[in-house]
Amino acid sequence: MICDICGHDSGKVRYVTRSYGSGENLLIIENIPVVSCSHCGETYLTAGTLHEIERIKIHRDGFAHKQSVPVAVFSEAV
């Protein structure tokens, strides 16, 4: 895939999970395609992906299902 940043044919699509919001408004979206370029080191979302994320966020009740998720708080070792 051609990298939109540097133009090299070094872009690879990988899939990530991202969280948006917090507390009662937390939304987790899985399998988001992210382009990573091994040549320039940039990682980015395409415009189409960003539009779809916004659509999912706006219509979250139609896309998301509720499930319980364990949450841990990071605490630095002393």
Backbone as a chain_set.jsonl record, in Angstrom:
{"seq": "MICDICGHDSGKVRYVTRSYGSGENLLIIENIPVVSCSHCGETYLTAGTLHEIERIKIHRDGFAHKQSVPVAVFSEAV", "coords": {"N": [[0.848, -1.172, 0.0], [0.505, 2.242, -0.755], [1.99, 4.761, 1.096], [0.364, 7.532, 2.441], [1.738, 9.617, 3.55], [4.601, 9.608, 3.016], [4.748, 8.527, 0.471], [5.931, 6.13, -0.249], [5.909, 2.609, -1.064], [5.326, 1.205, 1.337], [3.376, 0.974, 3.173], [1.341, -0.696, 5.489], [-1.642, -2.307, 6.471], [-2.98, -2.572, 9.643], [-4.92, -3.819, 12.381], [-6.602, -2.314, 15.043], [-7.748, -1.729, 18.423], [-9.627, 0.817, 19.845], [-10.445, 3.188, 22.387], [-13.054, 5.451, 23.171], [-14.156, 8.32, 24.829], [-15.253, 8.189, 28.316], [-16.017, 6.573, 31.463], [-19.501, 6.3, 31.901], [-19.913, 7.018, 29.296], [-18.128, 5.636, 27.775], [-16.908, 4.131, 24.858], [-15.873, 1.399, 23.041], [-14.18, 0.577, 20.178], [-13.535, -1.983, 18.005], [-11.22, -3.59, 15.716], [-10.307, -1.503, 14.018], [-9.053, -0.212, 11.061], [-5.716, 0.685, 10.61], [-3.147, 2.477, 9.074], [0.215, 1.726, 8.798], [3.471, 2.791, 8.222], [6.48, 1.411, 7.316], [8.636, 2.689, 6.274], [8.638, 5.557, 6.747], [7.744, 5.594, 9.324], [5.331, 6.573, 10.196], [1.977, 6.377, 11.46], [-1.381, 6.187, 10.672], [-4.884, 7.092, 10.328], [-7.198, 6.626, 7.724], [-9.21, 8.996, 5.833], [-11.712, 7.9, 5.244], [-11.908, 5.925, 7.22], [-11.932, 7.522, 9.529], [-14.352, 8.885, 9.138], [-16.131, 6.738, 9.335], [-15.706, 5.953, 11.998], [-16.722, 8.208, 13.32], [-19.404, 7.985, 12.507], [-20.123, 5.586, 13.753], [-19.822, 6.396, 16.425], [-21.824, 8.369, 16.623], [-24.137, 6.86, 16.117], [-24.105, 4.935, 18.11], [-25.842, 3.341, 19.706], [-27.084, 1.674, 17.877], [-25.019, 0.14, 16.903], [-23.335, -0.799, 18.95], [-22.914, -3.254, 21.534], [-23.62, -3.977, 24.898], [-21.227, -4.948, 27.309], [-19.525, -6.397, 30.054], [-16.488, -5.127, 31.284], [-13.351, -5.685, 32.668], [-11.513, -3.337, 34.588], [-8.387, -1.945, 35.214], [-6.228, 0.003, 37.254], [-3.316, 1.742, 36.591], [-0.439, 1.763, 38.565], [2.463, 3.215, 39.523], [5.473, 1.515, 40.285], [7.24, 1.814, 43.305]], "CA": [[0.0, 0.0, 0.0], [1.254, 3.491, -0.819], [1.844, 5.609, 2.282], [-0.101, 8.886, 2.128], [2.656, 10.598, 4.125], [5.887, 9.68, 2.314], [4.61, 8.078, -0.91], [6.575, 4.829, -0.475], [5.045, 1.42, -1.076], [5.689, 0.528, 2.585], [2.239, 1.023, 4.093], [0.665, -1.954, 5.83], [-2.828, -2.102, 7.29], [-3.134, -3.43, 10.811], [-6.208, -3.555, 13.014], [-6.427, -1.972, 16.443], [-8.917, -1.417, 19.234], [-9.479, 2.132, 20.455], [-11.537, 3.592, 23.267], [-13.49, 6.833, 23.026], [-14.939, 8.726, 25.978], [-14.899, 7.575, 29.592], [-17.126, 6.303, 32.371], [-20.74, 5.846, 31.268], [-19.862, 7.351, 27.869], [-17.047, 4.887, 27.143], [-17.208, 3.308, 23.689], [-14.687, 0.708, 22.534], [-14.363, 0.143, 18.798], [-12.532, -2.988, 17.644], [-10.899, -3.837, 14.305], [-10.146, -0.262, 13.261], [-7.876, -0.31, 10.192], [-4.722, 1.747, 10.764], [-2.037, 2.311, 8.128], [1.541, 1.943, 9.386], [4.509, 2.796, 7.192], [7.794, 1.015, 7.834], [9.655, 3.582, 5.716], [8.706, 6.848, 7.455], [7.389, 5.386, 10.723], [4.034, 7.17, 10.519], [0.783, 5.56, 11.607], [-2.498, 7.111, 10.502], [-6.207, 6.616, 9.934], [-7.634, 7.264, 6.486], [-10.41, 9.827, 5.966], [-12.859, 6.998, 5.274], [-11.95, 5.299, 8.541], [-12.353, 8.553, 10.479], [-15.794, 9.106, 8.935], [-16.856, 5.574, 9.871], [-15.627, 6.045, 13.462], [-17.696, 9.226, 13.733], [-20.736, 7.418, 12.29], [-20.334, 4.614, 14.828], [-19.993, 7.146, 17.664], [-23.132, 9.025, 16.584], [-25.195, 5.838, 16.143], [-23.554, 3.887, 18.974], [-26.88, 2.426, 20.191], [-27.37, 0.709, 16.824], [-23.834, -0.663, 16.592], [-22.647, -1.346, 20.115], [-23.606, -4.104, 22.504], [-23.019, -3.789, 26.218], [-20.593, -6.081, 27.958], [-18.732, -6.034, 31.216], [-15.051, -5.112, 30.997], [-12.549, -5.394, 33.851], [-10.684, -2.14, 34.467], [-7.31, -1.871, 36.2], [-5.581, 1.305, 37.337], [-1.872, 1.637, 36.627], [0.197, 2.447, 39.672], [3.909, 3.089, 39.329], [6.202, 0.864, 41.365], [8.105, 2.752, 44.031]], "C": [[0.893, 1.234, 0.0], [0.949, 4.328, 0.422], [1.427, 7.014, 1.849], [0.851, 9.956, 2.638], [3.926, 10.74, 3.287], [5.836, 9.196, 0.864], [5.275, 6.748, -1.225], [5.546, 3.705, -0.454], [5.351, 0.574, 0.163], [4.555, 0.527, 3.595], [1.604, -0.341, 4.271], [-0.535, -1.614, 6.702], [-2.792, -3.092, 8.445], [-4.412, -2.996, 11.502], [-6.019, -3.387, 14.51], [-7.786, -1.782, 17.116], [-8.659, -0.087, 19.901], [-10.675, 2.413, 21.349], [-11.798, 5.074, 23.075], [-14.377, 7.179, 24.206], [-14.443, 8.065, 27.246], [-16.153, 7.361, 30.416], [-18.33, 5.742, 31.641], [-20.753, 6.1, 29.763], [-18.77, 6.605, 27.114], [-17.577, 4.054, 25.982], [-15.899, 2.702, 23.211], [-15.014, 0.214, 21.134], [-13.206, -0.782, 18.456], [-12.34, -3.036, 16.136], [-10.848, -2.573, 13.459], [-8.903, -0.4, 12.38], [-6.988, 0.926, 10.328], [-3.603, 1.451, 9.777], [-0.741, 2.645, 8.854], [2.578, 1.834, 8.278], [5.859, 2.458, 7.809], [8.906, 1.928, 7.314], [9.777, 4.873, 6.521], [8.305, 6.746, 8.925], [6.045, 5.965, 11.131], [2.944, 6.107, 10.618], [-0.399, 6.511, 11.52], [-3.781, 6.381, 10.137], [-6.581, 7.329, 8.643], [-8.88, 8.1, 6.758], [-11.655, 8.955, 6.05], [-13.023, 6.319, 6.623], [-12.419, 6.301, 9.593], [-13.846, 8.843, 10.363], [-16.607, 7.961, 9.525], [-16.818, 5.577, 11.4], [-16.641, 7.064, 13.97], [-19.125, 8.716, 13.583], [-21.084, 6.424, 13.39], [-20.589, 5.344, 16.149], [-21.376, 7.808, 17.731], [-24.266, 8.019, 16.755], [-24.804, 4.661, 17.03], [-24.6, 2.895, 19.45], [-27.227, 1.36, 19.157], [-26.218, -0.239, 16.53], [-23.284, -1.429, 17.792], [-23.546, -2.282, 20.918], [-22.871, -3.936, 23.839], [-22.39, -5.083, 26.695], [-19.727, -5.561, 29.096], [-17.249, -6.14, 30.875], [-14.302, -4.825, 32.289], [-11.65, -4.179, 33.592], [-9.65, -2.15, 35.585], [-6.706, -0.465, 36.138], [-4.081, 1.08, 37.448], [-1.34, 2.392, 37.831], [1.691, 2.157, 39.569], [4.574, 2.449, 40.538], [7.155, 1.865, 42.01], [9.386, 2.084, 44.422]], "O": [[1.919, 1.263, 0.68], [-0.212, 4.568, 0.751], [2.067, 7.615, 0.987], [0.774, 11.102, 2.194], [4.292, 11.847, 2.891], [6.777, 9.428, 0.106], [5.193, 6.278, -2.36], [4.458, 3.845, 0.103], [5.605, -0.626, 0.054], [4.744, 0.126, 4.743], [1.363, -1.054, 3.296], [-0.458, -0.741, 7.566], [-2.6, -4.292, 8.249], [-4.93, -1.913, 11.229], [-5.366, -4.201, 15.164], [-8.822, -1.688, 16.458], [-7.586, 0.125, 20.467], [-11.78, 1.934, 21.096], [-10.874, 5.855, 22.846], [-15.267, 6.403, 24.553], [-13.371, 7.461, 27.272], [-17.216, 7.899, 30.106], [-18.198, 4.81, 30.847], [-21.517, 5.467, 29.034], [-18.508, 6.9, 25.947], [-18.58, 3.353, 26.118], [-14.922, 3.42, 23.001], [-16.007, -0.485, 20.93], [-12.04, -0.412, 18.598], [-13.194, -2.58, 15.376], [-11.294, -2.573, 12.312], [-7.815, -0.673, 12.888], [-7.447, 2.058, 10.18], [-3.161, 0.309, 9.656], [-0.612, 3.713, 9.453], [2.557, 0.889, 7.489], [6.321, 3.144, 8.721], [10.006, 1.933, 7.866], [10.874, 5.25, 6.934], [8.497, 7.692, 9.689], [5.656, 5.861, 12.294], [2.992, 5.078, 9.944], [-0.429, 7.529, 12.212], [-3.771, 5.229, 9.704], [-6.303, 8.519, 8.491], [-9.531, 7.934, 7.79], [-12.557, 9.236, 6.84], [-14.141, 6.156, 7.112], [-13.223, 5.955, 10.459], [-14.527, 9.027, 11.372], [-17.648, 8.185, 10.143], [-17.815, 5.231, 12.033], [-17.343, 6.806, 14.948], [-19.969, 8.983, 14.438], [-22.205, 6.42, 13.9], [-21.474, 4.954, 16.909], [-22.018, 7.803, 18.781], [-25.242, 8.292, 17.454], [-25.138, 3.516, 16.727], [-24.291, 1.711, 19.59], [-27.624, 0.254, 19.524], [-26.428, -1.312, 15.964], [-22.826, -2.564, 17.662], [-24.765, -2.118, 20.968], [-21.651, -3.775, 23.877], [-22.943, -6.167, 26.513], [-19.264, -4.42, 29.078], [-16.808, -7.111, 30.261], [-14.582, -3.823, 32.948], [-11.1, -4.024, 32.502], [-9.986, -2.339, 36.754], [-6.685, 0.165, 35.08], [-3.624, 0.317, 38.3], [-1.742, 3.527, 38.088], [2.117, 1.002, 39.533], [4.274, 2.8, 41.679], [7.794, 2.662, 41.323], [10.246, 2.711, 45.041]]}, "num_chains": 1, "name": "protein.A"}
